[in-house]
Protein backbone atom coordinates (compact mmCIF):
# COMPACT_ATOMS: atom_id res chain seq x y z
CA UNK A 1 0.00 0.00 0.00
CA UNK A 2 1.36 3.42 -0.98
CA UNK A 3 1.69 6.31 1.45
CA UNK A 4 -1.21 8.12 -0.22
CA UNK A 5 -3.45 5.05 0.01
CA UNK A 6 -2.54 4.73 3.69
CA UNK A 7 -3.51 8.36 4.25
CA UNK A 8 -6.85 7.88 2.52
CA UNK A 9 -7.61 4.65 4.36
CA UNK A 10 -6.61 6.22 7.67
CA UNK A 11 -8.95 9.14 7.01
CA UNK A 12 -11.89 6.86 6.25
CA UNK A 13 -11.21 4.78 9.37
CA UNK A 14 -11.18 7.93 11.51
CA UNK A 15 -14.47 9.12 9.98
CA UNK A 16 -16.13 5.74 10.55
CA UNK A 17 -14.86 5.46 14.10
CA UNK A 18 -16.13 8.97 14.82
CA UNK A 19 -19.72 7.83 14.22
CA UNK A 20 -19.32 5.11 16.83
CA UNK A 21 -17.51 7.41 19.27
CA UNK A 22 -20.22 10.06 18.91
CA UNK A 23 -22.93 7.48 19.58
CA UNK A 24 -21.07 6.35 22.70
CA UNK A 25 -20.50 9.87 24.01
CA UNK A 26 -24.07 11.15 23.55
CA UNK A 27 -25.58 8.05 25.16
CA UNK A 28 -23.22 8.01 28.16
CA UNK A 29 -23.56 11.39 29.76
CA UNK A 30 -23.06 14.09 27.12
CA UNK A 31 -26.10 16.02 25.92
CA UNK A 32 -26.01 15.91 22.08
CA UNK A 33 -25.91 19.66 21.40
CA UNK A 34 -23.60 20.34 24.33
CA UNK A 35 -21.20 17.78 22.87
CA UNK A 36 -21.43 19.27 19.38
CA UNK A 37 -20.88 22.82 20.62
CA UNK A 38 -17.90 22.06 22.85
CA UNK A 39 -16.34 19.74 20.28
CA UNK A 40 -16.55 22.29 17.47
CA UNK A 41 -15.21 25.07 19.69
CA UNK A 42 -12.14 22.96 20.46
CA UNK A 43 -11.72 22.15 16.76
CA UNK A 44 -11.97 25.83 15.85
CA UNK A 45 -9.08 26.63 18.19
CA UNK A 46 -6.96 23.98 16.48
CA UNK A 47 -7.82 25.17 12.97
CA UNK A 48 -7.23 28.83 13.78
CA UNK A 49 -3.85 28.10 15.39
CA UNK A 50 -2.73 25.79 12.58
CA UNK A 51 -3.89 28.09 9.79
CA UNK A 52 -2.21 31.13 11.31
CA UNK A 53 1.03 29.18 11.72
CA UNK A 54 0.81 27.91 8.15
CA UNK A 55 -0.58 30.91 6.23
CA UNK A 56 -0.48 33.98 8.49
CA UNK A 57 -3.86 35.12 7.16
CA UNK A 58 -7.57 34.33 7.25
CA UNK A 59 -8.47 36.67 4.41
CA UNK A 60 -11.45 35.76 2.22
CA UNK A 61 -12.32 38.00 -0.73
CA UNK A 62 -15.63 39.86 -0.53
CA UNK A 63 -16.93 38.07 -3.63
CA UNK A 64 -16.63 34.75 -1.78
CA UNK A 65 -18.42 35.76 1.40
CA UNK A 66 -21.75 34.42 0.11
CA UNK A 67 -20.25 30.95 -0.22
CA UNK A 68 -18.83 31.26 3.29
CA UNK A 69 -22.26 32.23 4.65
CA UNK A 70 -23.99 29.31 2.90
CA UNK A 71 -21.33 26.85 4.07
CA UNK A 72 -21.58 28.14 7.66
CA UNK A 73 -25.37 27.78 7.67
CA UNK A 74 -25.08 24.21 6.38
CA UNK A 75 -22.46 23.31 9.00
CA UNK A 76 -24.82 24.60 11.68
CA UNK A 77 -27.72 22.50 10.39
CA UNK A 78 -25.45 19.51 9.85
CA UNK A 79 -24.27 19.44 13.44
CA UNK A 80 -27.80 19.82 14.76
CA UNK A 81 -28.82 16.76 12.74
CA UNK A 82 -25.69 14.69 13.34
CA UNK A 83 -25.58 15.05 17.12
CA UNK A 84 -29.28 14.35 17.58
CA UNK A 85 -29.27 11.49 15.08
CA UNK A 86 -26.38 9.82 16.90
CA UNK A 87 -28.40 10.13 20.10
CA UNK A 88 -31.62 8.69 18.68
CA UNK A 89 -30.52 5.95 16.28
CA UNK A 90 -27.76 3.36 16.20
CA UNK A 91 -24.27 4.10 14.95
CA UNK A 92 -24.55 1.33 12.35
CA UNK A 93 -27.76 2.78 10.92
CA UNK A 94 -26.30 6.29 10.90
CA UNK A 95 -23.20 5.01 9.11
CA UNK A 96 -25.27 3.26 6.44
CA UNK A 97 -27.46 6.29 5.78
CA UNK A 98 -24.42 8.55 5.49
CA UNK A 99 -23.47 6.39 2.52
CA UNK A 100 -26.03 8.41 0.55
CA UNK A 101 -23.94 11.58 0.92
CA UNK A 102 -22.34 11.30 -2.56
CA UNK A 103 -25.81 10.88 -4.07
CA UNK A 104 -27.07 14.00 -2.35
CA UNK A 105 -23.93 15.83 -3.43
CA UNK A 106 -24.56 14.86 -7.03
CA UNK A 107 -28.17 16.02 -6.89
CA UNK A 108 -27.24 19.35 -5.31
CA UNK A 109 -24.32 19.86 -7.68
CA UNK A 110 -26.69 19.23 -10.59
CA UNK A 111 -29.21 21.72 -9.22
CA UNK A 112 -26.59 24.47 -9.04
CA UNK A 113 -25.00 23.63 -12.38
CA UNK A 114 -21.72 22.06 -11.23
CA UNK A 115 -22.40 18.60 -12.64
CA UNK A 116 -24.37 16.85 -15.37
CA UNK A 117 -24.94 13.32 -14.11
CA UNK A 118 -25.65 10.55 -16.57
CA UNK A 119 -28.48 8.01 -16.41
CA UNK A 120 -26.52 5.62 -14.14
CA UNK A 121 -26.36 8.34 -11.50
CA UNK A 122 -30.13 8.70 -11.36
CA UNK A 123 -30.49 4.92 -11.18
CA UNK A 124 -28.00 4.96 -8.31
CA UNK A 125 -29.98 7.70 -6.59
CA UNK A 126 -33.23 5.72 -6.86
CA UNK A 127 -31.58 2.55 -5.55
CA UNK A 128 -29.88 4.38 -2.66
CA UNK A 129 -33.04 6.17 -1.57
CA UNK A 130 -34.86 2.86 -1.77
CA UNK A 131 -32.26 1.59 0.68
CA UNK A 132 -32.95 4.51 3.00
CA UNK A 133 -36.66 3.68 2.86
CA UNK A 134 -35.92 0.09 3.88
CA UNK A 135 -33.80 1.30 6.81
CA UNK A 136 -36.58 3.64 7.91
CA UNK A 137 -39.10 0.80 7.63
CA UNK A 138 -36.88 -1.34 9.81
CA UNK A 139 -36.54 1.32 12.50
CA UNK A 140 -38.14 0.46 15.80
CA UNK A 141 -39.96 2.91 18.01
CA UNK A 142 -42.05 5.98 17.29
CA UNK A 143 -41.23 9.29 15.67
CA UNK A 144 -39.57 10.28 18.95
CA UNK A 145 -37.17 7.38 18.71
CA UNK A 146 -35.19 5.45 16.12
CA UNK A 147 -37.26 6.49 13.12
CA UNK A 148 -36.77 10.18 13.91
CA UNK A 149 -33.06 9.43 14.30
CA UNK A 150 -33.05 7.82 10.85
CA UNK A 151 -34.71 10.87 9.33
CA UNK A 152 -32.15 13.12 11.00
CA UNK A 153 -29.41 10.85 9.57
CA UNK A 154 -30.79 11.53 6.09
CA UNK A 155 -30.75 15.25 6.85
CA UNK A 156 -27.16 14.87 8.08
CA UNK A 157 -26.13 13.36 4.75
CA UNK A 158 -28.00 16.03 2.78
CA UNK A 159 -26.57 18.99 4.71
CA UNK A 160 -23.04 17.61 4.57
CA UNK A 161 -23.40 17.12 0.83
CA UNK A 162 -24.66 20.69 0.53
CA UNK A 163 -21.66 21.93 2.50
CA UNK A 164 -19.30 19.96 0.25
CA UNK A 165 -20.86 21.61 -2.81
CA UNK A 166 -20.85 25.08 -1.24
CA UNK A 167 -17.10 25.03 -0.64
CA UNK A 168 -16.21 23.98 -4.19
CA UNK A 169 -15.75 27.62 -5.34
CA UNK A 170 -13.78 28.37 -2.17
CA UNK A 171 -11.50 25.35 -2.70
CA UNK A 172 -10.32 26.85 -5.98
CA UNK A 173 -8.85 29.86 -4.17
CA UNK A 174 -8.15 28.96 -0.54
CA UNK A 175 -6.70 26.13 1.48
CA UNK A 176 -9.11 23.82 3.34
CA UNK A 177 -7.57 25.05 6.57
CA UNK A 178 -8.40 28.68 5.89
CA UNK A 179 -11.92 27.71 4.84
CA UNK A 180 -12.42 25.75 8.06
CA UNK A 181 -10.94 28.58 10.15
CA UNK A 182 -13.52 30.99 8.75
CA UNK A 183 -16.56 28.80 8.17
CA UNK A 184 -16.54 26.79 11.39
CA UNK A 185 -16.64 29.81 13.75
CA UNK A 186 -19.53 31.31 11.79
CA UNK A 187 -21.44 28.04 11.91
CA UNK A 188 -20.58 27.57 15.58
CA UNK A 189 -22.24 30.79 16.76
CA UNK A 190 -25.87 29.75 16.03
CA UNK A 191 -25.04 26.22 17.20
CA UNK A 192 -23.84 27.60 20.53
CA UNK A 193 -26.94 29.76 20.87
CA UNK A 194 -29.44 26.94 20.36
CA UNK A 195 -27.33 24.70 22.61
CA UNK A 196 -27.40 27.02 25.64
CA UNK A 197 -30.02 24.96 27.55
CA UNK A 198 -28.06 21.72 27.10
CA UNK A 199 -24.68 23.33 27.77
CA UNK A 200 -26.07 24.90 30.96
CA UNK A 201 -27.41 21.54 32.10
CA UNK A 202 -24.28 19.60 31.17
CA UNK A 203 -22.24 18.11 34.00
CA UNK A 204 -19.09 16.05 33.91
CA UNK A 205 -19.81 14.04 37.03
CA UNK A 206 -18.90 10.45 36.45
CA UNK A 207 -16.89 11.10 33.30
CA UNK A 208 -13.92 8.77 33.30
CA UNK A 209 -10.86 8.42 31.11
CA UNK A 210 -12.88 6.62 28.45
CA UNK A 211 -15.09 9.66 27.94
CA UNK A 212 -12.13 12.04 27.99
CA UNK A 213 -10.23 10.00 25.40
CA UNK A 214 -13.35 9.64 23.24
CA UNK A 215 -13.89 13.41 23.24
CA UNK A 216 -10.22 14.13 22.50
CA UNK A 217 -10.33 11.69 19.60
CA UNK A 218 -13.51 13.27 18.21
CA UNK A 219 -11.82 16.68 18.11
CA UNK A 220 -8.31 15.83 16.94
CA UNK A 221 -8.98 12.83 14.72
CA UNK A 222 -12.05 13.19 12.48
CA UNK A 223 -12.20 16.99 12.57
CA UNK A 224 -8.59 18.17 12.45
CA UNK A 225 -6.19 15.40 11.44
CA UNK A 226 -8.40 14.06 8.65
CA UNK A 227 -8.37 17.45 6.93
CA UNK A 228 -4.59 17.32 6.69
CA UNK A 229 -4.50 13.69 5.53
CA UNK A 230 -7.44 13.91 3.13
CA UNK A 231 -6.52 17.07 1.28
CA UNK A 232 -2.84 16.14 1.07
CA UNK A 233 -3.89 12.87 -0.56
CA UNK A 234 -6.47 14.51 -2.84
CA UNK A 235 -3.81 16.95 -4.02
CA UNK A 236 -1.62 14.01 -5.06
CA UNK A 237 -4.11 11.59 -6.62
CA UNK A 238 -7.23 13.68 -7.34
CA UNK A 239 -10.79 13.48 -5.99
CA UNK A 240 -11.93 10.49 -8.05
CA UNK A 241 -9.55 8.00 -6.49
CA UNK A 242 -9.96 9.56 -3.06
CA UNK A 243 -13.73 9.25 -3.19
CA UNK A 244 -13.42 5.51 -3.87
CA UNK A 245 -11.89 5.20 -0.40
CA UNK A 246 -14.59 7.42 1.11
CA UNK A 247 -17.19 4.91 -0.10
CA UNK A 248 -15.78 2.45 2.46
CA UNK A 249 -16.92 4.61 5.38
CA UNK A 250 -20.39 2.97 5.84
CA UNK A 251 -18.83 -0.50 5.90
CA UNK A 252 -16.27 0.41 8.54
CA UNK A 253 -18.86 2.33 10.57
CA UNK A 254 -21.04 -0.78 10.81
CA UNK A 255 -18.01 -2.95 11.58
CA UNK A 256 -16.91 -0.66 14.43
CA UNK A 257 -20.48 -0.42 15.75
CA UNK A 258 -20.77 -4.20 15.90
CA UNK A 259 -17.34 -4.71 17.48
CA UNK A 260 -17.32 -1.80 19.93
CA UNK A 261 -20.99 -1.19 20.75
CA UNK A 262 -22.37 -4.71 20.16
CA UNK A 263 -24.99 -3.32 17.77
CA UNK A 264 -26.93 -5.39 15.28
CA UNK A 265 -29.08 -4.75 12.22
CA UNK A 266 -32.43 -6.31 11.40
CA UNK A 267 -33.26 -7.79 8.00
CA UNK A 268 -34.78 -4.61 6.56
CA UNK A 269 -31.82 -2.50 7.70
CA UNK A 270 -29.38 -5.00 6.19
CA UNK A 271 -31.31 -4.91 2.92
CA UNK A 272 -31.30 -1.12 3.02
CA UNK A 273 -27.55 -1.05 3.60
CA UNK A 274 -27.04 -3.42 0.67
CA UNK A 275 -29.17 -1.16 -1.55
CA UNK A 276 -27.16 1.92 -0.56
CA UNK A 277 -23.93 0.04 -1.31
CA UNK A 278 -25.31 -1.00 -4.69
CA UNK A 279 -26.20 2.62 -5.38
CA UNK A 280 -22.64 3.67 -4.58
CA UNK A 281 -21.27 1.06 -7.01
CA UNK A 282 -23.64 2.18 -9.78
CA UNK A 283 -22.82 5.85 -9.12
CA UNK A 284 -19.08 5.19 -9.27
CA UNK A 285 -19.37 3.32 -12.58
CA UNK A 286 -21.40 6.09 -14.20
CA UNK A 287 -19.72 8.94 -16.00
CA UNK A 288 -19.23 12.09 -13.98
CA UNK A 289 -18.39 15.60 -15.06
CA UNK A 290 -14.75 16.71 -14.79
CA UNK A 291 -15.48 18.89 -11.76
CA UNK A 292 -16.38 16.41 -9.09
CA UNK A 293 -17.57 17.30 -5.64
CA UNK A 294 -15.22 16.21 -2.90
CA UNK A 295 -17.37 14.88 -0.06
CA UNK A 296 -15.81 14.84 3.39
CA UNK A 297 -16.73 13.00 6.56
CA UNK A 298 -18.11 14.40 9.78
Helices and strands as residue ranges (DSSP letters): H 3-26, H 32-55, G 62-64, H 65-88, H 91-97, G 98-100, H 101-111, H 119-138, H 146-166, H 168-171, H 176-194, H 196-201, H 209-219, I 220-225, H 226-237, H 239-246, H 249-261, H 267-285
